[in-house]
Amino acid sequence: MKLFIFGYGYSARAIARELSPECDWIAATTRSESKAEAMRADDVEAILFDGQTPSDQLKATLAEATHVLVSIAPDADGDPVLNSLLAEIKAMPSLRWIGYLSTVGVYGDHKGVWVDEETECRPVSTRSVQRVAAEAAWQTLAAEIDVPLGIYRLAGIYGPGRNQMIKLDAGTCRAINKPGQMFNRIHVDDIALAVSIAARRRHKGILNVVDDEPAAPQEVVYFCADLMGLPRPQEQTFAEAEMTPMARSFYGENKRCSNIRLHELIGGVLRYPTYREAFTHMWQTDSWQAQS
């Protein structure tokens, strides 16, 4: 496997680590030279890409890849990879699989009921509308070039260095209660598990990458506070809470995402079936504070 990753973010890094033992090489794009240094420490070839103008190095490396993972968000102009490298991707001689990291936000608001991969997408936010369009664009390309495309709709991502324990420790965590509100979430190690298996099998289709138990946000905060031996934050109603427009927009989408297909892919249980196993492990191993 020769893996090319567009966008070496939190999830992509975990996926790269999972697949590293079976890859001849891994290359990935970044916007910053400072981050490129950390990527090289991960034994990943770092290629600068501003999302608009691909370098000759990028094009040459991409041409050798067998697997491509896209972890760059679309914008008002569409998907930056397709906008700048469509011809190059069509001409890739060894391409065997494309993976696209999307979001469960594409489903929009379903009033808290269960949804699965066949459920109609009703995107609410601008970013989710853009995601639906990007998914469709990649599906069109994959069909044209006859390459398997896996679309992985990720729930709220957490893990070392990115979780409620950090805010609780800093005294900045809030417990916001909007009656009936449910959020789906997924530990970054389970994203790595799912997508690495998908890459090996050249999985094709749409997959919800979510854990086994959607939960109200304040329930997770209270569990973490109790685990850490800290006072539970005072509960705030959604109406009274001060939030950024983006944070508030997340509460406009309420659903429970099924992961039956995910279990079929991995053939067993997740590493962290719910937030309880994940936070207990991070607390016991002191791995919650920062990503190693």
Secondary structure as the mmCIF struct_conf table of DSSP 4:
data_model
#
loop_
_struct_conf.conf_type_id
_struct_conf.id
_struct_conf.beg_label_comp_id
_struct_conf.beg_label_asym_id
_struct_conf.beg_label_seq_id
_struct_conf.end_label_comp_id
_struct_conf.end_label_asym_id
_struct_conf.end_label_seq_id
STRN STRN1 LYS A 2 PHE A 6
HELX_RH_AL_P HELX_RH_AL_P1 TYR A 10 LEU A 19
HELX_RH_3T_P HELX_RH_3T_P1 SER A 20 GLU A 22
BEND BEND1 ASP A 24 ASP A 24
STRN STRN2 TRP A 25 THR A 30
BEND BEND2 ARG A 31 ARG A 31
HELX_RH_AL_P HELX_RH_AL_P2 GLU A 33 ALA A 41
TURN_TY1_P TURN_TY1_P1 ASP A 42 ASP A 43
STRN STRN3 GLU A 45 LEU A 48
BEND BEND3 GLY A 51 GLN A 52
HELX_RH_AL_P HELX_RH_AL_P3 ASP A 56 GLU A 64
BEND BEND4 THR A 66 THR A 66
STRN STRN4 HIS A 67 VAL A 70
STRN STRN5 ASP A 75 ASP A 75
TURN_TY1_P TURN_TY1_P2 ALA A 76 ASP A 77
STRN STRN6 GLY A 78 GLY A 78
HELX_RH_AL_P HELX_RH_AL_P4 PRO A 80 LYS A 90
TURN_TY1_P TURN_TY1_P3 ALA A 91 ALA A 91
BEND BEND5 PRO A 93 SER A 94
STRN STRN7 TRP A 97 THR A 103
HELX_RH_3T_P HELX_RH_3T_P2 VAL A 104 TYR A 107
STRN STRN8 GLY A 108 GLY A 108
TURN_TY1_P TURN_TY1_P4 LYS A 111 GLY A 112
STRN STRN9 TRP A 114 VAL A 115
TURN_TY1_P TURN_TY1_P5 GLU A 117 GLU A 118
BEND BEND6 THR A 119 THR A 119
HELX_LH_PP_P HELX_LH_PP_P1 GLU A 120 CYS A 121
STRN STRN10 ARG A 122 ARG A 122
BEND BEND7 SER A 125 SER A 125
HELX_RH_AL_P HELX_RH_AL_P5 THR A 126 ILE A 145
TURN_TY1_P TURN_TY1_P6 ASP A 146 ASP A 146
STRN STRN11 LEU A 149 LEU A 154
STRN STRN12 GLY A 156 TYR A 158
STRN STRN13 GLY A 159 GLY A 159
TURN_TY1_P TURN_TY1_P7 PRO A 160 GLY A 161
STRN STRN14 ARG A 162 ARG A 162
BEND BEND8 ASN A 163 ASN A 163
HELX_RH_AL_P HELX_RH_AL_P6 GLN A 164 ALA A 170
TURN_TY1_P TURN_TY1_P8 GLY A 171 GLY A 171
STRN STRN15 ALA A 175 ASN A 177
TURN_TY1_P TURN_TY1_P9 PRO A 179 GLY A 180
STRN STRN16 PHE A 183 PHE A 183
STRN STRN17 ARG A 185 HIS A 187
HELX_RH_AL_P HELX_RH_AL_P7 VAL A 188 ARG A 201
TURN_TY1_P TURN_TY1_P10 ARG A 202 ARG A 202
STRN STRN18 GLY A 205 VAL A 209
BEND BEND9 ASP A 212 ASP A 212
STRN STRN19 ALA A 215 ALA A 215
HELX_RH_AL_P HELX_RH_AL_P8 PRO A 217 MET A 228
TURN_TY1_P TURN_TY1_P11 GLY A 229 GLY A 229
HELX_LH_PP_P HELX_LH_PP_P2 PRO A 231 GLN A 234
STRN STRN20 GLU A 235 THR A 237
TURN_TY1_P TURN_TY1_P12 PHE A 238 GLU A 240
HELX_RH_AL_P HELX_RH_AL_P9 PRO A 245 PHE A 250
TURN_TY1_P TURN_TY1_P13 TYR A 251 GLY A 252
STRN STRN21 ARG A 256 CYS A 257
HELX_RH_AL_P HELX_RH_AL_P10 ILE A 260 ILE A 266
TURN_TY1_P TURN_TY1_P14 GLY A 267 GLY A 267
BEND BEND10 GLY A 268 GLY A 268
BEND BEND11 ARG A 271 THR A 274
HELX_RH_AL_P HELX_RH_AL_P11 TYR A 275 GLN A 284
TURN_TY1_P TURN_TY1_P15 THR A 285 ASP A 286
BEND BEND12 TRP A 288 ALA A 290
#
